[in-house]
Amino acid sequence: MLSEVTGIRPLRFEPGRPLPAGAELAEVLIPAFLTRPDSIDLTGLPKLRLVQMLTAGADGWIGQLPDGVLLSNARGAHGASVAEWVLGALLTIYREFGGFADTKRACRWNHHQTDTLAGKRVLGIGAGDLGIELRRKLEAFDATLTLVGVNARDGVHGVDELPELLGGFDVVVLMVPVTGKTIGLVDAKFLTRMADDAILVNVARGPVVDSEALLSELISGRLRAALDVTDPEPLPSDHPLWTAPGILLTPHVAGNSRGSTERAYAVAASEIARFAAGEQPKNLVHGEY
């Protein structure tokens, strides 16, 4: 995909290994998935002007780059895949697929009525590409999505409205980046405001949620959760979240579906084409975006 962009010459590199010959001329860096800045010798890239991520999250790179180096994420590459995971997680919980899998292994016929996603009210915290994709998918299942962003605008509530909103929804989906304002956003007070039997879905980043406060709600049975990310991550084998009741847990794979690399590089190629043409990338990350 990069070879098709006019005016650039790609160089391959591997984090943790010496930069290839020609790196001293490179103006753009594309880190591999989950690569951290301290695994790359940025001093070997004296002409670096842009870091282009392959993920929507760029929290590990904010504030870690030399002055004047731009940071652009892959917004638009993974929203559909992550929204699909959210839908699958909610269907699994409401239609009790996990429980039915257990009774199948026990060769036991457990016929009973389950809940349904239809008619559920979902609150999405984060109003970007993922929110748009999630709304489209939820509407096909007759569920509704209300979005919350940093600031209120047409069709989006402001984050300052959260205390009044939380109690009115069956599901709360976290879709925000890690910033100084979102770390610990979901604390005991936040969870207490959620409706009884509501489901917290985290496809953002682990530190957005206070794990101890969530554990307390799960153990009490008042709330349920679907987590693709945790704090800490990876989750240690002896962590109580593994065995907590009412939780669906996956190892940070919501956006990692077949074709995810191709979709990410398609966004990267588009951003770099703009940069090579003297334009600013569309997905620039500004500070604590």
C-alpha positions as a Python dict, from the first residue, in 0.01 Angstrom:
ca = {
    (1, 'M'): (0, 0, 0),
    (2, 'L'): (280, 242, 82),
    (3, 'S'): (460, 164, -245),
    (4, 'E'): (160, 308, -427),
    (5, 'V'): (198, 648, -259),
    (6, 'T'): (368, 896, -491),
    (7, 'G'): (689, 1055, -368),
    (8, 'I'): (786, 822, -85),
    (9, 'R'): (1030, 532, -35),
    (10, 'P'): (940, 284, 241),
    (11, 'L'): (1205, 127, 468),
    (12, 'R'): (1132, -177, 685),
    (13, 'F'): (1252, -189, 1046),
    (14, 'E'): (1197, -398, 1359),
    (15, 'P'): (1154, -246, 1708),
    (16, 'G'): (1446, -328, 1936),
    (17, 'R'): (1687, -375, 1646),
    (18, 'P'): (1919, -118, 1481),
    (19, 'L'): (1748, 112, 1233),
    (20, 'P'): (1814, 25, 868),
    (21, 'A'): (2047, 217, 639),
    (22, 'G'): (1867, 526, 512),
    (23, 'A'): (1674, 581, 835),
    (24, 'E'): (1865, 905, 890),
    (25, 'L'): (1668, 1049, 595),
    (26, 'A'): (1326, 924, 710),
    (27, 'E'): (1060, 1187, 775),
    (28, 'V'): (778, 947, 873),
    (29, 'L'): (771, 659, 1123),
    (30, 'I'): (500, 391, 1134),
    (31, 'P'): (529, 195, 1461),
    (32, 'A'): (398, -161, 1471),
    (33, 'F'): (93, -241, 1684),
    (34, 'L'): (158, -177, 2059),
    (35, 'T'): (514, -54, 1991),
    (36, 'R'): (628, 195, 2255),
    (37, 'P'): (852, 497, 2180),
    (38, 'D'): (1128, 373, 2412),
    (39, 'S'): (1177, 65, 2190),
    (40, 'I'): (1291, 282, 1896),
    (41, 'D'): (1606, 496, 1887),
    (42, 'L'): (1443, 822, 1782),
    (43, 'T'): (1784, 993, 1781),
    (44, 'G'): (1857, 784, 1471),
    (45, 'L'): (1573, 967, 1294),
    (46, 'P'): (1698, 1328, 1289),
    (47, 'K'): (1461, 1429, 1007),
    (48, 'L'): (1149, 1277, 1163),
    (49, 'R'): (843, 1498, 1113),
    (50, 'L'): (547, 1259, 1150),
    (51, 'V'): (465, 944, 1348),
    (52, 'Q'): (173, 761, 1187),
    (53, 'M'): (2, 508, 1416),
    (54, 'L'): (-174, 191, 1301),
    (55, 'T'): (-417, 217, 1593),
    (56, 'A'): (-678, 469, 1701),
    (57, 'G'): (-512, 487, 2043),
    (58, 'A'): (-193, 692, 2059),
    (59, 'D'): (-171, 749, 2434),
    (60, 'G'): (175, 592, 2472),
    (61, 'W'): (322, 840, 2223),
    (62, 'I'): (167, 1165, 2343),
    (63, 'G'): (438, 1385, 2495),
    (64, 'Q'): (713, 1140, 2396),
    (65, 'L'): (814, 1294, 2064),
    (66, 'P'): (1067, 1568, 1984),
    (67, 'D'): (930, 1918, 1936),
    (68, 'G'): (779, 1971, 1594),
    (69, 'V'): (706, 1602, 1524),
    (70, 'L'): (340, 1543, 1438),
    (71, 'L'): (139, 1243, 1561),
    (72, 'S'): (-145, 1093, 1357),
    (73, 'N'): (-363, 794, 1446),
    (74, 'A'): (-552, 537, 1238),
    (75, 'R'): (-900, 665, 1313),
    (76, 'G'): (-1144, 496, 1078),
    (77, 'A'): (-952, 169, 1044),
    (78, 'H'): (-1086, -32, 1336),
    (79, 'G'): (-1422, 121, 1431),
    (80, 'A'): (-1632, -135, 1245),
    (81, 'S'): (-1441, -430, 1391),
    (82, 'V'): (-1458, -299, 1749),
    (83, 'A'): (-1829, -220, 1711),
    (84, 'E'): (-1881, -578, 1595),
    (85, 'W'): (-1707, -701, 1913),
    (86, 'V'): (-1935, -485, 2129),
    (87, 'L'): (-2239, -627, 1952),
    (88, 'G'): (-2111, -983, 1993),
    (89, 'A'): (-2035, -928, 2362),
    (90, 'L'): (-2382, -791, 2431),
    (91, 'L'): (-2551, -1072, 2241),
    (92, 'T'): (-2339, -1326, 2431),
    (93, 'I'): (-2445, -1179, 2765),
    (94, 'Y'): (-2812, -1118, 2691),
    (95, 'R'): (-2869, -1448, 2508),
    (96, 'E'): (-2653, -1637, 2762),
    (97, 'F'): (-2432, -1810, 2504),
    (98, 'G'): (-2163, -1865, 2766),
    (99, 'G'): (-2405, -2042, 2997),
    (100, 'F'): (-2541, -2256, 2715),
    (101, 'A'): (-2184, -2352, 2620),
    (102, 'D'): (-2130, -2468, 2979),
    (103, 'T'): (-2446, -2681, 2979),
    (104, 'K'): (-2348, -2828, 2640),
    (105, 'R'): (-2016, -2943, 2786),
    (106, 'A'): (-2214, -3101, 3070),
    (107, 'C'): (-2451, -3266, 2817),
    (108, 'R'): (-2742, -3098, 2997),
    (109, 'W'): (-3052, -2956, 2822),
    (110, 'N'): (-3120, -2624, 2998),
    (111, 'H'): (-3424, -2480, 2825),
    (112, 'H'): (-3521, -2135, 2955),
    (113, 'Q'): (-3601, -1782, 2845),
    (114, 'T'): (-3315, -1531, 2801),
    (115, 'D'): (-3296, -1154, 2777),
    (116, 'T'): (-3263, -974, 2441),
    (117, 'L'): (-3065, -686, 2295),
    (118, 'A'): (-3378, -549, 2129),
    (119, 'G'): (-3506, -238, 2302),
    (120, 'K'): (-3195, -182, 2510),
    (121, 'R'): (-3075, 174, 2574),
    (122, 'V'): (-2699, 209, 2521),
    (123, 'L'): (-2486, 504, 2633),
    (124, 'G'): (-2163, 547, 2435),
    (125, 'I'): (-1890, 757, 2596),
    (126, 'G'): (-1678, 871, 2304),
    (127, 'A'): (-1831, 1012, 1988),
    (128, 'G'): (-1581, 929, 1714),
    (129, 'D'): (-1571, 677, 1433),
    (130, 'L'): (-1645, 386, 1666),
    (131, 'G'): (-1958, 554, 1798),
    (132, 'I'): (-2091, 602, 1445),
    (133, 'E'): (-2025, 237, 1357),
    (134, 'L'): (-2176, 114, 1683),
    (135, 'R'): (-2496, 312, 1631),
    (136, 'R'): (-2539, 166, 1283),
    (137, 'K'): (-2503, -189, 1411),
    (138, 'L'): (-2718, -146, 1723),
    (139, 'E'): (-3006, 3, 1526),
    (140, 'A'): (-3022, -314, 1318),
    (141, 'F'): (-3100, -497, 1646),
    (142, 'D'): (-3362, -241, 1754),
    (143, 'A'): (-3137, -100, 2026),
    (144, 'T'): (-3066, 273, 2063),
    (145, 'L'): (-2735, 453, 2118),
    (146, 'T'): (-2690, 790, 2290),
    (147, 'L'): (-2344, 943, 2249),
    (148, 'V'): (-2139, 1151, 2494),
    (149, 'G'): (-1841, 1362, 2384),
    (150, 'V'): (-1608, 1609, 2550),
    (151, 'N'): (-1840, 1892, 2449),
    (152, 'A'): (-2210, 1892, 2366),
    (153, 'R'): (-2311, 1934, 2002),
    (154, 'D'): (-2589, 1822, 1770),
    (155, 'G'): (-2673, 1462, 1859),
    (156, 'V'): (-2401, 1439, 2125),
    (157, 'H'): (-2424, 1510, 2499),
    (158, 'G'): (-2138, 1674, 2686),
    (159, 'V'): (-1933, 1477, 2940),
    (160, 'D'): (-2057, 1712, 3212),
    (161, 'E'): (-2403, 1555, 3168),
    (162, 'L'): (-2283, 1205, 3263),
    (163, 'P'): (-2399, 1211, 3628),
    (164, 'E'): (-2758, 1267, 3518),
    (165, 'L'): (-2743, 1030, 3221),
    (166, 'L'): (-2586, 715, 3367),
    (167, 'G'): (-2889, 582, 3553),
    (168, 'G'): (-3109, 580, 3245),
    (169, 'F'): (-2924, 319, 3037),
    (170, 'D'): (-2899, -59, 3021),
    (171, 'V'): (-2545, -52, 2878),
    (172, 'V'): (-2255, 194, 2906),
    (173, 'V'): (-1981, 156, 2641),
    (174, 'L'): (-1641, 321, 2695),
    (175, 'M'): (-1478, 437, 2369),
    (176, 'V'): (-1237, 709, 2488),
    (177, 'P'): (-857, 744, 2467),
    (178, 'V'): (-638, 745, 2777),
    (179, 'T'): (-575, 1104, 2885),
    (180, 'G'): (-533, 1287, 3213),
    (181, 'K'): (-909, 1340, 3212),
    (182, 'T'): (-1015, 983, 3130),
    (183, 'I'): (-782, 783, 3359),
    (184, 'G'): (-1003, 664, 3643),
    (185, 'L'): (-1312, 817, 3483),
    (186, 'V'): (-1511, 508, 3579),
    (187, 'D'): (-1469, 511, 3956),
    (188, 'A'): (-1694, 395, 4240),
    (189, 'K'): (-1912, 704, 4212),
    (190, 'F'): (-1957, 656, 3835),
    (191, 'L'): (-2050, 288, 3881),
    (192, 'T'): (-2292, 365, 4164),
    (193, 'R'): (-2484, 593, 3930),
    (194, 'M'): (-2534, 316, 3674),
    (195, 'A'): (-2869, 137, 3674),
    (196, 'D'): (-2907, -197, 3854),
    (197, 'D'): (-2816, -493, 3629),
    (198, 'A'): (-2655, -259, 3372),
    (199, 'I'): (-2354, -374, 3168),
    (200, 'L'): (-2027, -181, 3152),
    (201, 'V'): (-1842, -240, 2823),
    (202, 'N'): (-1479, -128, 2796),
    (203, 'V'): (-1322, -117, 2449),
    (204, 'A'): (-1121, 194, 2539),
    (205, 'R'): (-817, 132, 2761),
    (206, 'G'): (-786, -42, 3096),
    (207, 'P'): (-686, 261, 3308),
    (208, 'V'): (-1016, 433, 3223),
    (209, 'V'): (-1179, 198, 3478),
    (210, 'D'): (-1099, 159, 3848),
    (211, 'S'): (-1064, -221, 3857),
    (212, 'E'): (-1120, -249, 4232),
    (213, 'A'): (-1441, -46, 4217),
    (214, 'L'): (-1567, -257, 3927),
    (215, 'L'): (-1480, -580, 4108),
    (216, 'S'): (-1686, -467, 4405),
    (217, 'E'): (-1992, -413, 4183),
    (218, 'L'): (-1944, -745, 4002),
    (219, 'I'): (-1907, -943, 4325),
    (220, 'S'): (-2222, -783, 4463),
    (221, 'G'): (-2405, -889, 4147),
    (222, 'R'): (-2545, -540, 4086),
    (223, 'L'): (-2356, -478, 3760),
    (224, 'R'): (-2214, -690, 3477),
    (225, 'A'): (-1922, -616, 3246),
    (226, 'A'): (-1768, -696, 2908),
    (227, 'L'): (-1398, -605, 2899),
    (228, 'D'): (-1159, -623, 2606),
    (229, 'V'): (-902, -418, 2798),
    (230, 'T'): (-795, -431, 3162),
    (231, 'D'): (-577, -258, 3418),
    (232, 'P'): (-322, -412, 3451),
    (233, 'E'): (-273, -555, 3101),
    (234, 'P'): (-194, -832, 3030),
    (235, 'L'): (-406, -948, 3322),
    (236, 'P'): (-201, -1163, 3566),
    (237, 'S'): (-325, -1520, 3600),
    (238, 'D'): (-411, -1470, 3969),
    (239, 'H'): (-609, -1148, 3918),
    (240, 'P'): (-963, -1163, 4063),
    (241, 'L'): (-1119, -1029, 3742),
    (242, 'W'): (-1062, -1372, 3582),
    (243, 'T'): (-1307, -1536, 3821),
    (244, 'A'): (-1542, -1248, 3898),
    (245, 'P'): (-1911, -1320, 3835),
    (246, 'G'): (-2101, -1150, 3553),
    (247, 'I'): (-1801, -1070, 3334),
    (248, 'L'): (-1706, -1143, 2973),
    (249, 'L'): (-1332, -1096, 2920),
    (250, 'T'): (-1115, -1101, 2606),
    (251, 'P'): (-741, -1017, 2566),
    (252, 'H'): (-749, -682, 2378),
    (253, 'V'): (-867, -830, 2049),
    (254, 'A'): (-1174, -619, 1964),
    (255, 'G'): (-1001, -446, 1673),
    (256, 'N'): (-777, -739, 1584),
    (257, 'S'): (-982, -915, 1321),
    (258, 'R'): (-886, -1052, 981),
    (259, 'G'): (-786, -764, 754),
    (260, 'S'): (-713, -523, 1042),
    (261, 'T'): (-352, -468, 928),
    (262, 'E'): (-464, -392, 572),
    (263, 'R'): (-730, -149, 697),
    (264, 'A'): (-477, 26, 922),
    (265, 'Y'): (-221, 60, 643),
    (266, 'A'): (-489, 194, 408),
    (267, 'V'): (-549, 479, 655),
    (268, 'A'): (-174, 524, 705),
    (269, 'A'): (-111, 540, 330),
    (270, 'S'): (-384, 801, 291),
    (271, 'E'): (-242, 1013, 575),
    (272, 'I'): (114, 987, 444),
    (273, 'A'): (1, 1077, 91),
    (274, 'R'): (-140, 1403, 231),
    (275, 'F'): (180, 1467, 423),
    (276, 'A'): (396, 1399, 114),
    (277, 'A'): (180, 1643, -84),
    (278, 'G'): (245, 1918, 172),
    (279, 'E'): (-93, 1883, 345),
    (280, 'Q'): (-167, 1811, 709),
    (281, 'P'): (-290, 1459, 793),
    (282, 'K'): (-660, 1443, 886),
    (283, 'N'): (-606, 1232, 1198),
    (284, 'L'): (-361, 1454, 1384),
    (285, 'V'): (-351, 1397, 1760),
    (286, 'H'): (-333, 1720, 1957),
    (287, 'G'): (-199, 1679, 2310),
    (288, 'E'): (-456, 1499, 2526),
    (289, 'Y'): (-692, 1456, 2232),
}
